[in-house]
């Protein structure tokens, strides 16, 4: 058995998406160490099941070079102290600075590219520098997991990945099908569209709000809900304004997502791009039609007209048309579309598929 070190940018990155992987590794007798910013009381979950937690402060969205150098120094110290057999990294900063730090030891490393992040989505001056750092960090990786083909192709086109690096695509972090159970929606006239995700521009929150406003002016049997943590503070007042006008109901950050989905008619994520759009896969598992953008990490979850509808990125009118397609469906057809979502989740999105891919790779390395 080995020492396995996880590097992540937040507790939720592991708890929400990789908890079952951690549990499986512990069951198999591995020592599991988790390094992430340790500021929430709920972080106790992992220490209670036998993990060692290392507080690793990080500015997840900042670009201060001194802050990032401090993070890399912390990673070097952690790796030298722990001497892990394998390091698993998730999200862009742990991928880059964990990868560079690993070069100061003989630890083997497996990276997961969970998405491009705003640095690559936006055409800003940092893009080429980040690509260069990424290339250096990934140079000696045992394996690099991607969540969609387009992200992998992008990394290849940017010259980040050498031809001899082993890569694999997995269907996101997968869904716990026991937690997200199928339920048949209520047969009533009200149609509830629910946005679930972090509240920031790249998730398409502005388009959702505007399309909700326009749709509400035409139909009186629709309801719009927004669920998620406000990551960009400028949206606090905007959400309050739309709620005051009766256009949306903002539920905040919630831990009863399966229940919220069961009370929804359709799950909506008009994101500009995802790793694989976990919330869409969860919505599919819950048996709901999906609405998302025709872009990487989103379109993989939807077969147009089969289990949901696609809209164009940053396009309010296109999103509104997707709403109207759901509204125009009979109750029976919406139920059928939700049943198809569940079948797709069982076939493609089961978290066990993802866990087994990581376990096989970890065992091969060990």
Secondary structure as GFF3:
##gff-version 3
##sequence-region A 1 366
A	DSSP	beta_strand	3	7	.	.	.	ID=ss1
A	DSSP	alpha_helix	11	27	.	.	.	ID=ss2
A	DSSP	beta_strand	31	36	.	.	.	ID=ss3
A	DSSP	three_ten_helix	41	43	.	.	.	ID=ss4
A	DSSP	alpha_helix	44	48	.	.	.	ID=ss5
A	DSSP	beta_strand	52	55	.	.	.	ID=ss6
A	DSSP	alpha_helix	65	82	.	.	.	ID=ss7
A	DSSP	beta_strand	86	90	.	.	.	ID=ss8
A	DSSP	alpha_helix	92	93	.	.	.	ID=ss9
A	DSSP	pi_helix	94	98	.	.	.	ID=ss10
A	DSSP	alpha_helix	99	102	.	.	.	ID=ss11
A	DSSP	beta_strand	108	113	.	.	.	ID=ss12
A	DSSP	alpha_helix	117	121	.	.	.	ID=ss13
A	DSSP	alpha_helix	126	138	.	.	.	ID=ss14
A	DSSP	beta_strand	143	146	.	.	.	ID=ss15
A	DSSP	alpha_helix	149	157	.	.	.	ID=ss16
A	DSSP	beta_strand	167	169	.	.	.	ID=ss17
A	DSSP	beta_strand	191	196	.	.	.	ID=ss18
A	DSSP	three_ten_helix	201	203	.	.	.	ID=ss19
A	DSSP	alpha_helix	205	216	.	.	.	ID=ss20
A	DSSP	beta_strand	222	227	.	.	.	ID=ss21
A	DSSP	alpha_helix	235	244	.	.	.	ID=ss22
A	DSSP	beta_strand	249	252	.	.	.	ID=ss23
A	DSSP	alpha_helix	257	262	.	.	.	ID=ss24
A	DSSP	beta_strand	266	269	.	.	.	ID=ss25
A	DSSP	alpha_helix	278	285	.	.	.	ID=ss26
A	DSSP	beta_strand	289	293	.	.	.	ID=ss27
A	DSSP	three_ten_helix	299	301	.	.	.	ID=ss28
A	DSSP	beta_strand	308	311	.	.	.	ID=ss29
A	DSSP	alpha_helix	316	328	.	.	.	ID=ss30
A	DSSP	alpha_helix	331	344	.	.	.	ID=ss31
A	DSSP	pi_helix	345	349	.	.	.	ID=ss32
A	DSSP	alpha_helix	351	365	.	.	.	ID=ss33
###
